[in-house]
Each structure stands twice: as C-alpha cells, then as structure tokens.
C-alpha cells in the first residue's frame, strides 16, 4: 500500500486492518494503491493488478487523489464474488467519503463493502428444491 505522506500512522493501521479482515473473511487477496498514476488510470490499474501475487484471487483498489479518480480491478476468481455491481457500489461509497476529505475512511469503508459482497453466497439461478 504505497501511500507516501497521504496517511498518518493510525490511518495506515486502520487500512491495513481493513485489508487483513477482508482477506480473512473472504479468502481473497486485497491490495490498495494510493498515488499519482500517469496516463490512463484503468490501464495502469490493470497493469498493477497483474503484478500482484495470485492476481486471479486479488482485488486491487487504485486511487489517484490528484486526479480524483479510483478504479477497482478484480482477478478472474475474485470477479465471481466481487462483480461489477459490487465494485461500483464500493467505489461510490469510497468516492462519497473522499469528497468529504477522508481518504483513509473512504478506503476502509470501501474495503468493508467489497468484503461484504465477497462473503455473500453466489446467486444460483433456477428453481430451488
């Protein structure tokens, strides 16, 4: 979680705890990158995601505070549990908290939202017995 001077020690601890809890509760790998991203944010977020260990099971949150942009990238396996809708809801929750000037709180809330969606059992289509 590169953050530079963006967070206090306490905020870094809160984010690290949110990541650890999400990983423990879901079995997925969660990572956060906060910093300037050159060029297309989506393309760079995908590039960063590919560099993660066990990228298929990873969820990466990339935030460029300078540009007020964020992206959530999920690996193939993680996407089965954190679909585009869940990622969009988490992104909206983060963005609304970021708008209040709380970058760390937004990340913690967003990670919590991603965790909640990843914990839910997959929806089975068809008739239930």
WOTA-V675401 format. One record per residue. N is the residue number from 1. RES is the residue in three letters. SS is DSSP state (H for helix, E for strand, L for the rest). NEAR is the number of other ideal C-beta (glycine too) atoms within 10 Angstrom. Layout:
n=N res=RES ss=SS near=NEAR
n=N res=RES ss=SS near=NEAR
This chain:
n=1 res=UNK ss=L near=16
n=2 res=UNK ss=L near=8
n=3 res=UNK ss=L near=18
n=4 res=UNK ss=L near=8
n=5 res=UNK ss=L near=5
n=6 res=UNK ss=L near=15
n=7 res=UNK ss=L near=17
n=8 res=UNK ss=L near=11
n=9 res=UNK ss=H near=7
n=10 res=UNK ss=H near=9
n=11 res=UNK ss=H near=17
n=12 res=UNK ss=H near=14
n=13 res=UNK ss=H near=12
n=14 res=UNK ss=H near=17
n=15 res=UNK ss=H near=22
n=16 res=UNK ss=H near=12
n=17 res=UNK ss=H near=12
n=18 res=UNK ss=H near=21
n=19 res=UNK ss=H near=21
n=20 res=UNK ss=H near=12
n=21 res=UNK ss=H near=15
n=22 res=UNK ss=H near=23
n=23 res=UNK ss=H near=19
n=24 res=UNK ss=H near=9
n=25 res=UNK ss=H near=13
n=26 res=UNK ss=H near=20
n=27 res=UNK ss=L near=13
n=28 res=UNK ss=L near=22
n=29 res=UNK ss=E near=20
n=30 res=UNK ss=E near=24
n=31 res=UNK ss=E near=19
n=32 res=UNK ss=E near=20
n=33 res=UNK ss=E near=20
n=34 res=UNK ss=E near=21
n=35 res=UNK ss=L near=14
n=36 res=UNK ss=L near=9
n=37 res=UNK ss=L near=21
n=38 res=UNK ss=L near=7
n=39 res=UNK ss=L near=8
n=40 res=UNK ss=L near=11
n=41 res=UNK ss=H near=16
n=42 res=UNK ss=H near=13
n=43 res=UNK ss=H near=11
n=44 res=UNK ss=H near=17
n=45 res=UNK ss=H near=22
n=46 res=UNK ss=H near=14
n=47 res=UNK ss=H near=14
n=48 res=UNK ss=H near=17
n=49 res=UNK ss=H near=21
n=50 res=UNK ss=H near=12
n=51 res=UNK ss=L near=10
n=52 res=UNK ss=L near=18
n=53 res=UNK ss=L near=8
n=54 res=UNK ss=L near=11
n=55 res=UNK ss=H near=19
n=56 res=UNK ss=H near=13
n=57 res=UNK ss=H near=19
n=58 res=UNK ss=E near=22
n=59 res=UNK ss=E near=30
n=60 res=UNK ss=E near=23
n=61 res=UNK ss=E near=26
n=62 res=UNK ss=E near=23
n=63 res=UNK ss=E near=28
n=64 res=UNK ss=E near=18
n=65 res=UNK ss=L near=13
n=66 res=UNK ss=L near=9
n=67 res=UNK ss=L near=10
n=68 res=UNK ss=L near=10
n=69 res=UNK ss=E near=14
n=70 res=UNK ss=E near=21
n=71 res=UNK ss=E near=22
n=72 res=UNK ss=E near=21
n=73 res=UNK ss=E near=24
n=74 res=UNK ss=E near=24
n=75 res=UNK ss=L near=20
n=76 res=UNK ss=H near=10
n=77 res=UNK ss=H near=16
n=78 res=UNK ss=H near=26
n=79 res=UNK ss=H near=15
n=80 res=UNK ss=L near=11
n=81 res=UNK ss=L near=20
n=82 res=UNK ss=L near=23
n=83 res=UNK ss=L near=15
n=84 res=UNK ss=H near=10
n=85 res=UNK ss=H near=9
n=86 res=UNK ss=H near=20
n=87 res=UNK ss=H near=22
n=88 res=UNK ss=H near=11
n=89 res=UNK ss=H near=15
n=90 res=UNK ss=H near=25
n=91 res=UNK ss=H near=19
n=92 res=UNK ss=H near=12
n=93 res=UNK ss=H near=17
n=94 res=UNK ss=H near=25
n=95 res=UNK ss=H near=15
n=96 res=UNK ss=H near=12
n=97 res=UNK ss=H near=18
n=98 res=UNK ss=H near=20
n=99 res=UNK ss=H near=10
n=100 res=UNK ss=L near=9
n=101 res=UNK ss=L near=8
n=102 res=UNK ss=L near=15
n=103 res=UNK ss=H near=19
n=104 res=UNK ss=H near=21
n=105 res=UNK ss=H near=16
n=106 res=UNK ss=H near=23
n=107 res=UNK ss=H near=26
n=108 res=UNK ss=H near=21
n=109 res=UNK ss=H near=18
n=110 res=UNK ss=H near=27
n=111 res=UNK ss=H near=26
n=112 res=UNK ss=H near=16
n=113 res=UNK ss=H near=20
n=114 res=UNK ss=H near=29
n=115 res=UNK ss=H near=22
n=116 res=UNK ss=H near=15
n=117 res=UNK ss=H near=17
n=118 res=UNK ss=H near=22
n=119 res=UNK ss=H near=13
n=120 res=UNK ss=L near=9
n=121 res=UNK ss=L near=6
n=122 res=UNK ss=L near=8
n=123 res=UNK ss=L near=6
n=124 res=UNK ss=L near=7
n=125 res=UNK ss=L near=5
n=126 res=UNK ss=L near=5
n=127 res=UNK ss=L near=5
n=128 res=UNK ss=L near=4
n=129 res=UNK ss=L near=3
